[in-house]
Each structure stands twice: as structure tokens, then as C-alpha cells.
Amino acid sequence: MAERPILVRQGDVLLRAVGAIPVTATPLDRDAGRIILAYGEVTGHAHAIEAPAAEATLLTTEENRRFLRLMAGVDLVHEEHATIRLSPGLYEVILQREWTDDDDVQRERARWRFD
């Protein structure tokens, strides 16, 4: 039987377990010691991980793909969602996106909006 993919969703954030992180990925800075996966649009709340750098690292690639390397179990927290305990492993961070019509006449095209 095929192994099921590991998917974790908290609001607009989806984590998908991956076998490897691209070698070109580089670490991102933390915000006040926390890893921020996404900020809320209105409230300013954040999908965040509070863990030492030795336990959790957020990385990005040139294509703006994001990955999470967890060396220990950590909590994904958000003020409006239940806390989720994440197992050690490698994850791709996928953010909800929404199709929007662009009213800017100079662009004259629709575009994706990433939250």
C-alpha cells in the first residue's frame, strides 16, 4: 500500500512533508525570536513557531518557495486557531492564495494574491 502524504493545515498555512529541501535554500531571519510562517491580514496575528534555532529553521529558495526543517517536535501557534504539534522532519510551507482582478490599468491583467 502506498504511503499517505503528511499534510498539516492551520488556517491559510499548509505544511506538506517532503523528502528533501533544495540545496539552494537559505535560512530566513526570525521575527523577535519566532519563525513566522504567515501574518494575518487584519488582526496582525501570526502562524508562528517558537523554538530554538537548533530545533527549527525556515528556509527559502530563489523561487520564493519556503521550507521548514524541524529537528525536534515543535508547536505551531496562532491566536485564532488550535495549537498543532509538529513532528520532526522536513516540510514545504504553502500559503493560501486567492485570485484577484487587478484594477491597475498599467498591468491590465489579473494576478495571484498570496496571504
N, C-alpha and C positions, 0 to 999 in steps of 0.2 A: 504494500500500500504506500502511496506517495506521502511524503511528509507535508503537513499543512504549514503554510507560511505564518509567521508570527506577526500579527498586526495589533497595534495598540492605538486607540483614539482617545483624545481628550479635547473636546470642542473642535476647534479648527486645526488641531495638530494631529497628524497621523505618523506613527513610527512603524517602520517596516524593517524587520530583521534582515540583515544582509550577511553574506559570507566574507566580504572584504570591503575595505574602504579604499578608494582610489589613492595611489601613491602620491599623486599631486596635491592631495588635500592638505590644507594648512589650518592650524588652530585659530579659533576666533577668540577675541578678548571677552572677558566676563564683565557683567554689569554689577557693581557692588558685591563682587564675590560669587554671584549667581550665574548659571548658564541660562540664558533666556532663549527659548525656542520660538516664542511669538508674544507680541504685546496685544492687548485688547484694543479695539478701535476707539471705543468711547470711554471706558472706565479706567484705562491705564493699567489694569491687572495684567499679569503675565503668566504664561506657561513656563515654569522655571524649575531648575534643579539646583538644590543647594547641597553641594558635595565638594570635597577637596579635589584639586586638580589631579591628584594621583588616582582618584576613583572615576572621574568623569571629564571628558573633553568633547567640545563641539568643534567640528572642522568644516571647512568649506572648500569647494573647488572653483576653478575659473568659470565654470558654467553656473555658478551660484547654487549648486546642489549642496545640501548640508547633511552631515553625518554626525552621529553620536557614538563615542567609544566609552563603554562602561566597564570598568574593571571590578566593580562591586555592585551590589544591589543598591539602588537609589530611589528616592521618591520624586515623582513628577507632580508638582503642586500648582494649583490655580485657585484664586479666591472664590470662583463661582462653580467649580467642578470638584468631584471627589478626588482625593489623592490616589495616584496609581503607583504601585511599587513596580519598578522596572528591574528585570533580571540583568546580570552582567551579559555583555555581548556587544555586537555592532548593529547600529540601526541607521537607516536613512530617515531624515526628517522631511516630511512632506506637508506643506501648508495648504489649507483650503484656498481655492482660488475661485474667482467669480468673473463671469463675462460682463463687461460694461461697454456701453456705447460712448465713444469719445466725442464730446461736443466741440472740441478744438478744431477749427476749420483748417489749420495748418497741417494737421495729421490726417484728417479725413479717413479715418479707419477705426474700427473697433479694436479694443485691446483687452488683455487679461489684467485683472487686478489681483495682486497677492496680498492677503491679510496677514 
